[in-house]
Amino acid sequence: MSSNTGPSYAHKDSGRSGRVHTIARLPAVGRVYAMGAAAIMLALTLPPERANQILAILAVGFAYPPLIYLVAKYSGHSRTVGYLAFSIDGALVGAGMALIGFAFVPSLVLSTMLVAAGLVMGGRGLLIRMVLPAVIVSALAWPHVAVNFEAHSQGLPLYMGAGIISIFLIYVSYLANYTSQQLIGAKRSLESRNDQVRSQANLMASMNRVAQVVNSTLDLGRVMAAIRNSLSDVVEFDQVGLLFVDRANRSLTIDRYIGTNADALTAKLSEFELSLDESNSVFVLTAVNNKPYFVDDTEAARAKMSPSDVKVHDLSPSKSLMTFPLSIHDEVIGVLALANTENHVSAGEEELNVISRHVEFVATAIRNARMYEQIKSAQRDANAANEAKSQFLANMSHELRTPMNAVIGYSEMLKEEAEDQGAEDFIPDLDRICKASKHLLRLINDVLDLSKVEADKVELYPEPIEIATFIEEVSNGVRPIIEANGNTLEVDTHGEMTGIVNDETRLRQVVLNLLSNAAKFTHDGTIRLLISHYRDKDQWWLDISVADSGIGMTAEQIHQVFDPFTQADASTTRKYGGTGLGLAISKRYCELMGGTIVVESEEGKGSTFTVRIPANLESSTSDTPSDSPGIAHVQELPDTGATILIIDDDRSARDLMQRLLVREGYRVLTAEGGKTGLELARESRPDVITLDALMPEMDGWTVLGELKKDPELSGIPVVMVTFVDEPSKGFALGASDYMTKPVERSELLSILNRLGQPEERKVLVIEDDDDTRELICRWLEQEHWEVHRAADGREGLVQFGSLRPAVVVLDLMMPEIDGFEFLATLRTEFPDDHSRVIVVTAKELFPEDLERLNGSVERIIHKARAPGEQLLQEISRHLSADRVPV
Amino acid sequence: MTHILLVEDNEMNQNMLSRRLKRHGYEVEVAADGERAIAMVAERRPDLILMDISLPGRDGHDITRELKASDLNRSIPVIALTAHAMKSDRDKALAAGCDDYDTKPVELERLLAKMQAALSGRSVPS
């Protein structure tokens, strides 16, 4: 009997009114009888002249057992007293044997009782606790008593001893019999539960097969065939028909039949419509009432059938017919008809239930197929629109610039000629035309730039940038406008300006824009351009900030400053010029480069715009580091970043996620289909996979199934990222998380952040007591651990091998393989494993136990010393502390 | 006087650019398409060619390639002019053998600087 088989910490071991611990309660009655009998036997063994000793023996024999029980009960330490009592038992037996000079027969009886009681009550540990005191007391007494083995081996003591032994043996036999009866009973109840579980499992397996088909295909015919096969164990059908509800025409149309006479039926009934008003048709009833119908004998029912039902029946006579409504979100979209054309079938409530649950899959399959069609067509439209838009942009770019060329050219020329010919009157007007046409050209350019970014048509051309030259160029370019307002430009750099690779043209456009803005809004002030190159979180960054001492902005203006066409106010355009698009374009470019642009400003004090972009665009946007030798930071990939595999057939979705994740320091791999995705997953073992559901050829559900089937890949967490809103299906197939498109940036990042370090949060709880295990597991789940359970050491080892958890919470006393053995196997089979083991036990640990655990566990938490809540807190406190294994 | 060949199909641009260049002391002749341009190069031996890229028939890249393939004409600098303002357009022009590249609408100061540079045997960054 292990003291560890219950949630012991739940047995509060304190308080006078508390329950008495098992170790004190169970042996109490036995102790009364055994000690009483032993006392009488000893009393009879001693000669009458040793009356004092006889009285003392009887007093102790009868008073000690109830007394020790009372002490256990009221001391508040019943467990400790309970264990102590066994040692006292041993000491008393030793003393008794010494008193009778170790007379052979009574001594034999006493020692046998002692050993048997120890073994029956608690095994080796308890035996030692009992026998050791007896041996010690005997050994101490040996030199002081007259040892006489022969004495008192006859007569009453002999009979009494024999009697006690017989009674004791009968009692032990009774115990053994009782225990085996209990075991047999338990075995029977387990077997019957096993049968139940097996039939449930069969049903689940069959549902699973259908689910696999539903998930792997959008072909309704295949889904229906799978259901017919899968149901053959339950009820035999040879024909399955699918009817759709047409709400506009208030009718039911027959989509298809499979099975017996299927082709003939489908062909003949293709134009057939059943009005929803034909209220005695079994198909209409099914759809209208949203419940299944069962006609066990269709021949007999023919007389009462509606005209349409008769028509269907006569085309392919069936013996029995079952109809089920198909509904999506509580709306009936169709009817599934199952027919047997050969035999009558019988079906009860249970069969109908099973079939209904299979039929739900058809509804799901229909929904998937419809949604897929919708999305595909929306995608086609969107692609076509996008294509038209970019074609339009390309044409417009050329068509607008050509006439502008002439307008600007001629007005400039006229101005020059007017100057030459001294026609001074014309010059101011020609000047205005020049300025306006140049403004118009800038506006056209900006609008085109912005449209290109918005249409996702801008491609970056990263090239190594010489920052000194870059600064010289932008300063020269902006000098005239800076000086025009009496400003001065200060330039400063920070850090080693090497290894910078970016789209120089676009970056120059951004910086020029910021500088000319600053110049426009500042008078007789200072404009500072500061460029810094630095490393942060495994990535090199380039910060470019432009600070001015100009008019600044109000909070309201700051809020809108990057929006297109919303300059500080309408008069700004008139007063300061510009198109109002520069900052909007700059912001889009920075984002495209994987960076940001922010502004700090105070009205009247000036503004500071800061661009923050990855210094090396090549190393942060491509999967493979560039091998150009001139660039120093190519290898400076974030080496701690988790690898994410994106599987999605939609290029723009893939690019979007890739850009977002690369910016966050993840390594990103992409695959445009299920097959490539699986290959990549096998090759590169990503830390997390994001998976689209609707893809041509091999869809996401199938990919997910394949991933989870492969023992080498099944451990990789998969996040479904899809338009299809069916999280339960995703989770049922083993997805770790589920997101619906469009992807919310912060949500994706938090999910990946959590799954990206799966080892960190995996915990295996090995505990044989169901209640305790559940309690610990639930607590850990609340603390956001990924919890796995095992009921004994054997199961624990199996799970450990496949999970490789970061933490193991281990009970020591378990059936089959106990905690000690588990640890020993763990350390030999996985020598390089660094998982942390926390022992939670009710076992009183002896030095030799500690010796065995030494070096293998991080912490031992005693259930009795940290009862209830405290235990959980202890575990979680310990887990959250970032310690290394001892 | 420096002799410029302007290859340009748009009449308005022909007129405008040639007039402006003449005002800056250049002698300008115009070819309206590629075939004409090749013939005029052989005949008139210009000091520099301004080449529009979008031409009817063979485009400016094509003409430039042909001119640069001939030992006789290779030394005549060619500046491409195009309304396409993408970086890839510049790359394409340079790949075809143009010595420099400028965008339309022409910013005369910038074009004049590029022409000066090309004539003196070096190019300036665009």
Interface residues (C-beta under 8 A of the other chain):
Chain A: S397 H398 R401 T402 M404 N405 A406 V407 I408 G409 Y410 E412 M413 E416 E417 D420 L441 N445 Y461 T505
Chain B: N10 M12 N13 M16 L17 R19 R20 R23 S54 A83 H84 A85 K87 S88 K104 P105 V106 L108
